[in-house]
Amino acid sequence: ADIDIASGVVHELPDDLREGLTARPELLVIWNSLTPLARNERICRVTIVKKEETRAEHLVRLGEDLLHENADHVVDLAVHIAERVQRNGLRG
């Protein structure tokens, strides 16, 4: 079965990034939630380097960054919900 993976605005998804995303479903969900411009920027960060070992490092860093950014978003959302409950009670 084909897995739907969004690409960037200009750049297509390289095979090594595609493999990394399909190997980590949590990353794939985060990846597909990014805007096309954000995906494009991240593809550029991986493909701009020349050495294969540097590219591998960039792929690992991209995964770490996606998880970190998502965690920050979850924390921001939790803080927002907590503040709203504190202000308005559980009625929303």
BELUR-V212797 format. One record per residue. N is the residue number from 1. SS is DSSP state (H for helix, E for strand, L for the rest). PSI is psi in whole degrees, 0 to 359 (none if undefined). D_FIRST is the distance of its C-alpha to the first C-alpha in whole Angstrom. Layout:
N|SS|PSI|D_FIRST + N|SS|PSI|D_FIRST
//
This chain:
1|L|137|0 + 2|L|139|4 + 3|L|132|6 + 4|L|115|10 + 5|L|122|12 + 6|L|148|16 + 7|L|192|18 + 8|L|186|22 + 9|L|313|25 + 10|L|319|26 + 11|L|137|24 + 12|L|158|20 + 13|L|121|18 + 14|L|155|19 + 15|H|319|17 + 16|H|325|19 + 17|H|319|18 + 18|H|314|14 + 19|H|318|14 + 20|H|320|17 + 21|H|321|15 + 22|H|336|12 + 23|H|339|14 + 24|L|90|16 + 25|H|327|14 + 26|H|325|18 + 27|H|322|18 + 28|H|319|15 + 29|H|315|17 + 30|H|314|20 + 31|H|310|19 + 32|H|342|17 + 33|H|348|21 + 34|L|157|23 + 35|L|157|25 + 36|H|322|24 + 37|H|321|27 + 38|H|319|26 + 39|H|318|23 + 40|H|315|25 + 41|H|317|28 + 42|H|324|26 + 43|H|317|24 + 44|H|318|27 + 45|H|327|29 + 46|H|317|26 + 47|H|347|27 + 48|L|335|30 + 49|L|155|31 + 50|L|320|32 + 51|L|140|32 + 52|H|321|29 + 53|H|323|30 + 54|H|321|31 + 55|H|317|28 + 56|H|319|26 + 57|H|320|29 + 58|H|324|28 + 59|H|316|24 + 60|H|314|25 + 61|H|322|28 + 62|H|315|25 + 63|H|316|23 + 64|H|317|27 + 65|H|318|28 + 66|H|316|25 + 67|H|319|25 + 68|H|314|29 + 69|H|321|29 + 70|H|319|27 + 71|H|318|29 + 72|H|319|32 + 73|H|317|31 + 74|H|318|30 + 75|H|315|34 + 76|H|318|35 + 77|H|318|34 + 78|H|319|35 + 79|H|317|38 + 80|H|314|38 + 81|H|316|38 + 82|H|318|40 + 83|H|321|43 + 84|H|318|42 + 85|H|319|43 + 86|H|321|46 + 87|H|316|47 + 88|H|357|46 + 89|H|189|46 + 90|H|354|43 + 91|H|350|43 + 92|L|none|41
//
